[in-house]
Amino acid sequence: MQFRRCLAAAVVGVSAMSLWGQEPSGKYADRWVYVSRNLTKPESVDEIRQIATTAHEHGLNGMLLAANLETVGKWDADRLARLDAVKDICREQQIEIIPIIWSVGYGTGLSVDRNLAAGLPCTDIPFRVTGKEAHFVPDPGTAFANAGFEEHTGDKVAGYNFHDRPGEVSFADTEVFHTGAASLRFENFGQFEHGHGRVMQQITVLPHRQYRISCWAKSENLAPAGAFRVQVYGPKNPIAPVEVRLPATSDWQEVTLIFNSGEFSQVKVYAGVWGGKIGTFWLDDFAIEEMALVNVLRRPGTPVTVTSADGQTVYAEGKDYETVEDTKFNLRRPRPDSPPLKLTAESRIQDGAELRVSYYHGTAINNGQVSVCMSEPELYDFWRESAAAIQQHLGPDKWFLSMDEIRAGGSCAACKARHLTMGEMLGDCITRQTEIIRAAKPGVKVYIWSDMLDPNHNAHGNYYLVDGDYAGSWEHIPKDIVICCWYFTKRAESMRFFSGLGFETLAGAYYDGDDLENIKGWLETVNQTPKCRGIMYTSWRNKYQLLPAFGDLLK
């Protein structure tokens, strides 16, 4: 009831006339609301009932439902009963359910096989045999200079390429430190234009290796949340796009991240705040260590190879060494050590031998995002089973492909063997997804997020950990797919681009603002775009107070 009262109250004082001066003139076939509920809890049904009822009362006709419907074939009876209840509710309210499914960028299929993750190569990693185990031999030349900030002249610390505004923002602190006799303290960063308080050192690494970076940090009243980061860059772009969290106030704690060096022999390691406003933090005791055989992927497209040091002898898994597997596999929280390679009783490998090991590993991006490999046949087998189950339990006339923000791929053996650009590979994947859906239910309409098909957005090279260029992806997909554009700043360019290619479009709008001003720009663009089917109220934060006013604007 409280939810419904909030929805009703939102209508008061908000109207098309007050926001616009006049109502838009467009006619929208698709008037949708985005809803995310996994239906694992009974209360989800009532929450969806409230949203669907409000949507119907204010002229909406579709619900894009994110409910992990890829796995509906494995749901228990209680969860299926909740889906049936939601279907009944939406039928009563004349709201069409559109399932959103199959996110390559966010790990669809990992619940079936964790090895479907996109793989980054590690090549010719040195191991040395001791007894019946081969242990990783790290390169001794990789290290931080002045890791504990002990060497400094006044507030200028030695060994680092820069630290922001010595004596104004960054200070050598000999009273507060983790170990040794000094740390690097940052404060006053909010007084300057960008709010930066950072330190950076360029470090020599070996290409295609795994590394673990750590430092110790302490904070007092640091804000805003998320301003503190540790980042690793190649010559231009980040190669360790991983979020690290530092509480607003904390005693000394270790901050770590793991990255693959890619093709680079030098990387730039940054730590500190970007856009900091207030507070103080200290850094101390930087370290970098090489790792091996962490989060190893085992699928046909990510082979493990073990050879002699000269590469002349290739050893056989199961015969010369035991099956390679990371028993502590965890893409979001990787292990801190390097597991050994274990030899079999009948191994040809002698004690003291030098080996070279090549493998592929998975990695998480940002706050745990894991992409899957578009070249592995097992993924398409899963999608075929998934499509059949969705058709059985839901039977939708519209399906939505959640193919956004695919931030890794193209680097494993399966991808390399195809000799395709990433744009071609993505286009082939989307085409096959569409064929799978229409094999389950012929003639259905398929929608998709726009960003990976849009040169104004993410369809380009130098994109996160992707090996290759997404440019041209839009040339390799079915022309009857509906493209849902969602980048507000580039909305006009994006919708004009797809319209010019003959695609139908949809506007993915709103995104949890405090008012509907975002919608004004979207509707202006929608009304000027040929073949635009409509607009969607898209809330990631379950914020539906403005849904009534949104619906009224479309009438």
C-alpha positions as semicolon CSV with decimal commas, in nm:
position;residue;x (nm);y (nm);z (nm)
1;M;0,000;0,000;0,000
2;Q;0,278;0,241;0,085
3;F;0,430;0,174;-0,258
4;R;0,100;0,250;-0,431
5;R;0,058;0,571;-0,232
6;C;0,404;0,686;-0,344
7;L;0,313;0,614;-0,705
8;A;-0,013;0,801;-0,677
9;A;0,148;1,097;-0,504
10;A;0,403;1,126;-0,782
11;V;0,131;1,226;-1,024
12;V;0,037;1,533;-0,825
13;G;0,195;1,845;-0,970
14;V;0,361;1,656;-1,254
15;S;0,197;1,656;-1,594
16;A;0,280;1,674;-1,959
17;M;0,167;2,036;-1,961
18;S;0,383;2,140;-1,664
19;L;0,694;1,971;-1,802
20;W;0,648;2,044;-2,169
21;G;0,393;2,312;-2,235
22;Q;0,226;2,057;-2,466
23;E;0,203;1,682;-2,502
24;P;0,427;1,505;-2,754
25;S;0,261;1,415;-3,078
26;G;0,432;1,077;-3,138
27;K;0,244;0,748;-3,141
28;Y;0,431;0,478;-2,957
29;A;0,363;0,110;-3,025
30;D;0,599;0,007;-2,742
31;R;0,536;0,176;-2,408
32;W;0,738;-0,032;-2,164
33;V;0,862;-0,046;-1,809
34;Y;1,177;-0,232;-1,707
35;V;1,139;-0,460;-1,404
36;S;1,409;-0,672;-1,239
37;R;1,284;-0,949;-1,006
38;N;1,430;-1,300;-0,994
39;L;1,105;-1,445;-0,854
40;T;1,297;-1,630;-0,584
41;K;1,088;-1,458;-0,315
42;P;0,707;-1,460;-0,277
43;E;0,692;-1,082;-0,231
44;S;0,820;-1,032;-0,586
45;V;0,475;-1,120;-0,720
46;D;0,302;-0,843;-0,525
47;E;0,571;-0,594;-0,625
48;I;0,522;-0,679;-0,991
49;R;0,144;-0,657;-0,946
50;Q;0,179;-0,300;-0,820
51;I;0,405;-0,199;-1,109
52;A;0,191;-0,371;-1,373
53;T;-0,131;-0,218;-1,238
54;T;0,020;0,131;-1,237
55;A;0,165;0,079;-1,583
56;H;-0,175;-0,023;-1,721
57;E;-0,356;0,265;-1,551
58;H;-0,120;0,511;-1,717
59;G;-0,119;0,367;-2,067
60;L;0,186;0,141;-2,078
61;N;0,163;-0,191;-2,257
62;G;0,487;-0,385;-2,199
63;M;0,716;-0,507;-1,920
64;L;1,078;-0,588;-1,999
65;L;1,130;-0,855;-1,732
66;A;1,477;-0,933;-1,601
67;A;1,422;-1,252;-1,399
68;N;1,713;-1,476;-1,498
69;L;1,472;-1,642;-1,739
70;E;1,768;-1,804;-1,917
71;T;1,750;-2,071;-1,646
72;V;1,371;-2,111;-1,629
73;G;1,406;-2,474;-1,737
74;K;1,579;-2,547;-1,406
75;W;1,343;-2,355;-1,175
76;D;1,168;-2,532;-0,889
77;A;0,790;-2,558;-0,862
78;D;0,754;-2,257;-0,630
79;R;0,944;-2,025;-0,861
80;L;0,752;-2,147;-1,165
81;A;0,426;-2,085;-0,977
82;R;0,535;-1,726;-0,918
83;L;0,605;-1,689;-1,290
84;D;0,255;-1,819;-1,364
85;A;0,114;-1,565;-1,119
86;V;0,305;-1,285;-1,290
87;K;0,176;-1,401;-1,629
88;D;-0,182;-1,389;-1,496
89;I;-0,129;-1,041;-1,351
90;C;0,015;-0,904;-1,675
91;R;-0,262;-1,067;-1,879
92;E;-0,524;-0,902;-1,659
93;Q;-0,351;-0,565;-1,688
94;Q;-0,292;-0,601;-2,063
95;I;0,083;-0,576;-2,013
96;E;0,295;-0,784;-2,247
97;I;0,593;-0,962;-2,088
98;I;0,919;-0,936;-2,282
99;P;1,203;-1,151;-2,140
100;I;1,552;-1,000;-2,137
101;I;1,808;-1,277;-2,176
102;W;2,157;-1,395;-2,271
103;S;2,409;-1,140;-2,155
104;V;2,752;-1,219;-2,298
105;G;2,892;-0,915;-2,116
106;Y;2,759;-1,016;-1,775
107;G;2,824;-1,387;-1,772
108;T;2,519;-1,574;-1,898
109;G;2,618;-1,940;-1,898
110;L;2,875;-1,925;-1,617
111;S;2,627;-2,098;-1,388
112;V;2,636;-2,390;-1,632
113;D;3,012;-2,387;-1,685
114;R;3,247;-2,135;-1,525
115;N;3,503;-2,214;-1,794
116;L;3,293;-2,030;-2,052
117;A;3,450;-1,704;-1,928
118;A;3,651;-1,505;-2,181
119;G;4,016;-1,607;-2,157
120;L;4,332;-1,398;-2,137
121;P;4,655;-1,573;-2,244
122;C;4,963;-1,636;-2,033
123;T;5,247;-1,768;-2,248
124;D;5,571;-1,954;-2,179
125;I;5,560;-1,913;-1,803
126;P;5,875;-2,064;-1,642
127;F;5,838;-2,353;-1,397
128;R;6,112;-2,559;-1,228
129;V;6,066;-2,919;-1,113
130;T;6,142;-3,018;-0,757
131;G;6,061;-3,380;-0,687
132;K;5,714;-3,449;-0,821
133;E;5,602;-3,087;-0,846
134;A;5,688;-2,803;-1,079
135;H;5,679;-2,458;-0,918
136;F;5,645;-2,120;-1,083
137;V;5,965;-1,914;-1,112
138;P;5,878;-1,542;-1,098
139;D;6,082;-1,278;-1,277
140;P;6,302;-1,099;-1,020
141;G;6,310;-0,777;-1,222
142;T;5,956;-0,661;-1,142
143;A;5,928;-0,446;-0,830
144;F;5,826;-0,104;-0,700
145;A;6,101;0,148;-0,629
146;N;6,073;0,314;-0,286
147;A;5,767;0,099;-0,215
148;G;5,731;0,232;0,141
149;F;5,803;0,602;0,064
150;E;6,107;0,595;0,292
151;E;6,311;0,803;0,045
152;H;6,186;1,157;0,014
153;T;6,309;1,514;-0,001
154;G;6,064;1,721;0,194
155;D;5,725;1,614;0,057
156;K;5,864;1,492;-0,274
157;V;5,904;1,111;-0,272
158;A;6,165;0,935;-0,485
159;G;6,103;0,663;-0,743
160;Y;5,757;0,770;-0,859
161;N;5,676;0,938;-1,189
162;F;5,449;1,183;-1,010
163;H;5,227;1,244;-0,714
164;D;4,973;1,524;-0,716
165;R;5,082;1,864;-0,579
166;P;5,359;1,772;-0,329
167;G;5,325;1,990;-0,021
168;E;4,969;2,094;-0,113
169;V;4,781;1,766;-0,168
170;S;5,043;1,494;-0,107
171;F;5,278;1,485;0,190
172;A;5,554;1,256;0,314
173;D;5,423;1,159;0,658
174;T;5,680;1,040;0,916
175;E;5,428;1,014;1,200
176;V;5,158;0,790;1,047
177;F;5,272;0,484;0,850
178;H;5,202;0,114;0,808
179;T;5,562;-0,008;0,831
180;G;5,903;0,156;0,814
181;A;5,925;0,525;0,894
182;A;5,704;0,702;0,639
183;S;5,388;0,693;0,429
184;L;5,238;0,920;0,165
185;R;4,943;1,125;0,296
186;F;4,681;1,296;0,078
187;E;4,445;1,578;0,180
188;N;4,310;1,911;0,049
189;F;4,239;1,753;-0,295
190;G;3,885;1,888;-0,289
191;Q;4,019;2,242;-0,304
192;F;4,145;2,191;-0,659
193;E;3,955;2,167;-0,986
194;H;3,959;1,792;-1,051
195;G;3,980;1,665;-0,695
196;H;4,280;1,448;-0,781
197;G;4,505;1,299;-0,515
198;R;4,715;1,029;-0,683
199;V;5,057;0,870;-0,705
200;M;5,191;0,683;-1,011
201;Q;5,492;0,467;-1,086
202;Q;5,582;0,303;-1,416
203;I;5,694;-0,056;-1,370
204;T;5,867;-0,304;-1,598
205;V;5,672;-0,627;-1,651
206;L;5,681;-0,925;-1,885
207;P;5,411;-0,956;-2,154
208;H;5,121;-1,197;-2,108
209;R;5,176;-1,264;-1,739
210;Q;4,953;-1,252;-1,432
211;Y;5,042;-1,002;-1,159
212;R;4,908;-0,914;-0,819
213;I;4,945;-0,554;-0,701
214;S;4,889;-0,458;-0,339
215;C;4,924;-0,156;-0,118
216;W;4,816;-0,058;0,231
217;A;4,573;0,228;0,280
218;K;4,420;0,416;0,572
219;S;4,140;0,675;0,554
220;E;3,957;0,941;0,755
221;N;3,624;1,091;0,640
222;L;3,700;1,023;0,275
223;A;3,430;1,121;0,024
224;P;3,271;1,063;-0,214
225;A;3,238;0,687;-0,197
226;G;3,416;0,522;-0,488
227;A;3,660;0,807;-0,547
228;F;3,952;0,592;-0,431
229;R;4,095;0,360;-0,696
230;V;4,398;0,155;-0,788
231;Q;4,445;0,144;-1,165
232;V;4,692;-0,016;-1,404
233;Y;4,740;0,135;-1,749
234;G;4,918;0,023;-2,062
235;P;5,037;0,302;-2,294
236;K;4,683;0,444;-2,320
237;N;4,405;0,236;-2,167
238;P;4,342;0,061;-1,835
239;I;4,438;-0,307;-1,834
240;A;4,310;-0,374;-1,484
241;P;3,960;-0,218;-1,481
242;V;3,878;-0,354;-1,136
243;E;3,698;-0,163;-0,861
244;V;3,864;-0,153;-0,520
245;R;3,684;-0,020;-0,215
246;L;3,824;0,188;0,066
247;P;3,582;0,281;0,347
248;A;3,535;0,648;0,434
249;T;3,718;0,586;0,761
250;S;3,935;0,282;0,820
251;D;4,255;0,169;0,985
252;W;4,530;0,026;0,769
253;Q;4,400;-0,235;0,527
254;E;4,548;-0,413;0,229
255;V;4,409;-0,326;-0,115
256;T;4,479;-0,572;-0,395
257;L;4,403;-0,639;-0,761
258;I;4,518;-0,894;-1,019
259;F;4,578;-0,814;-1,384
260;N;4,718;-0,958;-1,705
261;S;4,998;-0,752;-1,859
262;G;4,878;-0,819;-2,215
263;E;5,137;-0,740;-2,481
264;F;5,301;-0,471;-2,270
265;S;5,648;-0,463;-2,114
266;Q;5,576;-0,156;-1,902
267;V;5,265;-0,055;-1,710
268;K;5,167;0,252;-1,509
269;V;5,029;0,186;-1,162
270;Y;4,810;0,459;-1,012
271;A;4,657;0,478;-0,666
272;G;4,454;0,754;-0,503
273;V;4,137;0,954;-0,559
274;W;3,981;1,096;-0,874
275;G;3,717;1,359;-0,805
276;G;3,777;1,352;-0,430
277;K;3,592;1,611;-0,222
278;I;3,696;1,580;0,140
279;G;3,894;1,363;0,378
280;T;4,243;1,228;0,426
281;F;4,406;0,901;0,326
282;W;4,749;0,743;0,353
283;L;4,929;0,496;0,124
284;D;5,220;0,269;0,213
285;D;5,401;-0,054;0,125
286;F;5,332;-0,105;-0,246
287;A;5,414;-0,448;-0,384
288;I;5,384;-0,635;-0,712
289;E;5,423;-1,009;-0,747
290;E;5,397;-1,232;-1,049
291;M;5,152;-1,521;-1,031
292;A;5,073;-1,828;-1,238
293;L;4,795;-2,084;-1,290
294;V;4,538;-1,866;-1,111
295;N;4,178;-1,901;-1,237
296;V;4,284;-2,129;-1,522
297;L;4,006;-2,190;-1,776
298;R;3,956;-2,543;-1,908
299;R;3,753;-2,558;-2,228
300;P;3,848;-2,648;-2,586
301;G;3,924;-2,285;-2,670
302;T;4,161;-2,236;-2,373
303;P;4,418;-2,516;-2,394
304;V;4,699;-2,570;-2,143
305;T;5,042;-2,646;-2,293
306;V;5,350;-2,768;-2,104
307;T;5,682;-2,795;-2,288
308;S;6,049;-2,828;-2,216
309;A;6,239;-2,500;-2,174
310;D;6,357;-2,513;-2,535
311;G;6,006;-2,590;-2,661
312;Q;6,117;-2,909;-2,836
313;T;5,925;-3,150;-2,614
314;V;5,553;-3,115;-2,555
315;Y;5,437;-3,302;-2,246
316;A;5,100;-3,477;-2,219
317;E;4,838;-3,386;-1,960
318;G;4,733;-3,694;-1,765
319;K;5,049;-3,878;-1,866
320;D;5,337;-3,646;-1,774
321;Y;5,150;-3,413;-1,541
322;E;4,816;-3,425;-1,363
323;T;4,511;-3,241;-1,490
324;V;4,561;-2,869;-1,441
325;E;4,283;-2,711;-1,236
326;D;4,268;-2,418;-0,997
327;T;4,092;-2,575;-0,699
328;K;4,042;-2,225;-0,555
329;F;3,893;-2,085;-0,876
330;N;3,721;-1,752;-0,806
331;L;3,711;-1,480;-1,071
332;R;3,597;-1,212;-0,829
333;R;3,835;-1,297;-0,543
334;P;4,140;-1,470;-0,692
335;R;4,371;-1,674;-0,471
336;P;4,689;-1,498;-0,350
337;D;4,929;-1,786;-0,428
338;S;5,045;-1,978;-0,736
339;P;4,952;-2,348;-0,734
340;P;5,216;-2,601;-0,846
341;L;5,203;-2,826;-1,150
342;K;5,191;-3,184;-1,021
343;L;5,370;-3,462;-1,207
344;T;5,236;-3,814;-1,253
345;A;5,417;-4,122;-1,125
346;E;5,517;-4,224;-1,478
347;S;5,612;-3,872;-1,595
348;R;5,894;-3,824;-1,845
349;I;5,979;-3,493;-1,676
350;Q;6,294;-3,519;-1,465
351;D;6,370;-3,360;-1,128
352;G;6,531;-3,018;-1,181
353;A;6,387;-2,975;-1,530
354;E;6,295;-2,629;-1,659
355;L;5,946;-2,607;-1,812
356;R;5,737;-2,353;-2,001
357;V;5,363;-2,344;-1,928
358;S;5,100;-2,161;-2,137
359;Y;4,735;-2,127;-2,038
360;Y;4,435;-1,893;-2,033
361;H;4,268;-1,742;-1,730
362;G;3,943;-1,560;-1,663
363;T;3,910;-1,227;-1,490
364;A;3,643;-1,003;-1,341
365;I;3,601;-0,640;-1,452
366;N;3,475;-0,346;-1,248
367;N;3,269;-0,482;-0,959
368;G;3,267;-0,848;-1,056
369;Q;3,153;-0,836;-1,422
370;V;3,264;-1,143;-1,620
371;S;3,219;-1,174;-1,996
372;V;3,176;-1,512;-2,166
373;C;3,334;-1,637;-2,488
374;M;3,121;-1,599;-2,801
375;S;3,327;-1,863;-2,987
376;E;3,265;-2,164;-2,763
377;P;2,998;-2,404;-2,903
378;E;2,884;-2,504;-2,552
379;L;2,739;-2,156;-2,502
380;Y;2,507;-2,198;-2,801
381;D;2,398;-2,540;-2,677
382;F;2,294;-2,372;-2,352
383;W;2,104;-2,102;-2,541
384;R;1,913;-2,358;-2,745
385;E;1,798;-2,535;-2,428
386;S;1,721;-2,198;-2,271
387;A;1,510;-2,078;-2,566
388;A;1,305;-2,397;-2,565
389;A;1,235;-2,359;-2,192
390;I;1,141;-1,990;-2,225
391;Q;0,902;-2,076;-2,504
392;Q;0,751;-2,357;-2,296
393;H;0,698;-2,152;-1,981
394;L;0,635;-1,803;-2,123
395;G;0,584;-1,818;-2,499
396;P;0,660;-1,451;-2,563
397;D;0,605;-1,275;-2,895
398;K;0,892;-1,035;-2,824
399;W;1,239;-1,129;-2,690
400;F;1,513;-0,892;-2,580
401;L;1,886;-0,971;-2,610
402;S;2,088;-0,831;-2,320
403;M;2,401;-0,792;-2,533
404;D;2,553;-0,480;-2,377
405;E;2,896;-0,388;-2,238
406;I;3,094;-0,692;-2,361
407;R;3,425;-0,591;-2,206
408;A;3,644;-0,895;-2,271
409;G;3,687;-1,138;-2,559
410;G;3,874;-1,214;-2,876
411;S;4,193;-1,333;-2,704
412;C;4,145;-1,708;-2,652
413;A;4,241;-1,981;-2,900
414;A;3,876;-2,038;-2,999
415;C;3,838;-1,672;-3,100
416;K;4,176;-1,651;-3,275
417;A;4,105;-1,962;-3,483
418;R;3,804;-1,793;-3,645
419;H;4,007;-1,512;-3,807
420;L;3,719;-1,269;-3,762
421;T;3,713;-0,913;-3,638
422;M;3,533;-0,860;-3,308
423;G;3,261;-0,678;-3,501
424;E;3,211;-0,985;-3,721
425;M;3,225;-1,216;-3,421
426;L;2,964;-1,016;-3,232
427;G;2,741;-0,994;-3,539
428;D;2,763;-1,369;-3,591
429;C;2,673;-1,428;-3,225
430;I;2,367;-1,203;-3,243
431;T;2,257;-1,361;-3,570
432;R;2,281;-1,709;-3,417
433;Q;2,095;-1,595;-3,105
434;T;1,814;-1,465;-3,327
435;E;1,801;-1,790;-3,523
436;I;1,784;-1,990;-3,199
437;I;1,495;-1,778;-3,072
438;R;1,302;-1,806;-3,398
439;A;1,360;-2,180;-3,411
440;A;1,186;-2,197;-3,072
441;K;0,907;-1,963;-3,188
442;P;0,899;-1,854;-3,553
443;G;0,818;-1,497;-3,645
444;V;0,886;-1,331;-3,310
445;K;1,027;-0,979;-3,285
446;V;1,376;-0,954;-3,135
447;Y;1,513;-0,646;-2,957
448;I;1,866;-0,568;-2,841
449;W;2,061;-0,303;-2,648
450;S;2,235;-0,062;-2,884
451;D;2,578;0,009;-2,738
452;M;2,785;-0,275;-2,888
453;L;2,640;-0,198;-3,232
454;D;2,678;0,179;-3,213
455;P;2,994;0,362;-3,329
456;N;2,874;0,655;-3,117
457;H;2,891;0,433;-2,810
458;N;3,088;0,108;-2,753
459;A;3,129;-0,033;-3,107
460;H;3,497;0,057;-3,148
461;G;3,848;-0,062;-3,061
462;N;4,046;-0,010;-2,740
463;Y;3,749;-0,123;-2,534
464;Y;3,843;-0,255;-2,191
465;L;4,010;-0,600;-2,224
466;V;3,875;-0,680;-2,570
467;D;4,135;-0,802;-2,820
468;G;4,009;-0,644;-3,140
469;D;3,767;-0,386;-3,274
470;Y;3,386;-0,393;-3,261
471;A;3,356;-0,151;-3,554
472;G;3,121;-0,274;-3,824
473;S;2,927;-0,502;-3,590
474;W;2,604;-0,340;-3,711
475;E;2,670;-0,474;-4,062
476;H;2,645;-0,837;-3,953
477;I;2,309;-0,860;-3,773
478;P;1,955;-0,925;-3,900
479;K;1,792;-0,609;-4,031
480;D;1,464;-0,680;-3,852
481;I;1,613;-0,656;-3,502
482;V;1,485;-0,358;-3,301
483;I;1,771;-0,152;-3,153
484;C;1,714;-0,008;-2,806
485;C;1,927;0,308;-2,772
486;W;2,012;0,413;-2,416
487;Y;2,302;0,662;-2,425
488;F;2,123;0,989;-2,347
489;T;2,407;1,222;-2,449
490;K;2,437;1,061;-2,793
491;R;2,068;0,981;-2,840
492;A;2,020;1,189;-3,156
493;E;2,333;1,057;-3,328
494;S;2,258;0,698;-3,226
495;M;1,893;0,687;-3,330
496;R;1,970;0,870;-3,653
497;F;2,247;0,617;-3,724
498;F;2,026;0,311;-3,683
499;S;1,728;0,469;-3,854
500;G;1,949;0,551;-4,150
501;L;2,045;0,185;-4,175
502;G;1,676;0,087;-4,183
503;F;1,647;-0,051;-3,829
504;E;1,347;0,000;-3,605
505;T;1,447;0,156;-3,273
506;L;1,331;0,190;-2,914
507;A;1,439;0,453;-2,660
508;G;1,570;0,320;-2,329
509;A;1,507;0,623;-2,109
510;Y;1,486;0,760;-1,752
511;Y;1,755;0,577;-1,542
512;D;1,650;0,679;-1,192
513;G;1,650;1,056;-1,204
514;D;1,462;1,275;-0,955
515;D;1,238;1,413;-1,229
516;L;1,140;1,336;-1,588
517;E;1,358;1,596;-1,758
518;N;1,556;1,313;-1,914
519;I;1,239;1,210;-2,097
520;K;1,203;1,548;-2,265
521;G;1,514;1,502;-2,474
522;W;1,430;1,142;-2,550
523;L;1,079;1,216;-2,673
524;E;1,202;1,498;-2,893
525;T;1,441;1,254;-3,054
526;V;1,186;0,972;-3,072
527;N;0,936;1,195;-3,248
528;Q;1,196;1,288;-3,510
529;T;1,317;0,930;-3,572
530;P;1,156;0,725;-3,850
531;K;1,065;0,368;-3,749
532;C;1,104;0,437;-3,377
533;R;0,863;0,206;-3,196
534;G;0,851;0,387;-2,861
535;I;1,015;0,436;-2,526
536;M;1,085;0,252;-2,201
537;Y;1,091;0,360;-1,836
538;T;1,422;0,204;-1,731
539;S;1,496;0,185;-1,359
540;W;1,797;-0,003;-1,222
541;R;1,712;0,099;-0,862
542;N;1,348;-0,008;-0,838
543;K;1,247;0,357;-0,850
544;Y;0,891;0,368;-0,984
545;Q;0,751;0,680;-0,818
546;L;0,756;0,867;-1,150
547;L;0,606;0,583;-1,352
548;P;0,251;0,735;-1,354
549;A;0,375;1,070;-1,483
550;F;0,593;0,893;-1,738
551;G;0,293;0,704;-1,874
552;D;0,084;1,020;-1,886
553;L;0,347;1,194;-2,098
554;L;0,305;0,929;-2,365
555;K;-0,072;0,956;-2,396
